[in-house]
Amino acid sequence: MPALMKPGALTPWMTFFKTLLDFPVPEALGSYVDDANEIDTRNKHIFWKIKALAGRVTYRMFCKFARMDFLPPEELDFAKAANDEFSGALLESHL
């Protein structure tokens, strides 16, 4: 079994991604603005890029492990444990 498939191997990573997703939006990026250039500048801010990366990684985890009928038998136990442990909390962060 690969090292990543061992129980508890994903816990630090999923905790890190959840922290990134739950981080509050800074006041400077969250206030209302009409200026299109300012909106463009805000959209390119590193804060949004980091949140987007964390969102994409966790979304891929959902996609990979949620459909257990398509997984090879050796990944089923790991997928079930990952779903039970992380799905609820990460789904809350995505929403």
Sequence and secondary structure as in RCSB ss.txt:
>XXXX:A:sequence
MPALMKPGALTPWMTFFKTLLDFPVPEALGSYVDDANEIDTRNKHIFWKIKALAGRVTYRMFCKFARMDFLPPEE
LDFAKAANDEFSGALLESHL
>XXXX:A:secstr
  GGGSTTSSHHHHHHHHHHHHS   HHHHS    HHHHHHHHTSHHHHHHHHHHHHHHHHHHHHH GGGS GGG
HHHHHHHHHHHHHHHHHHH 
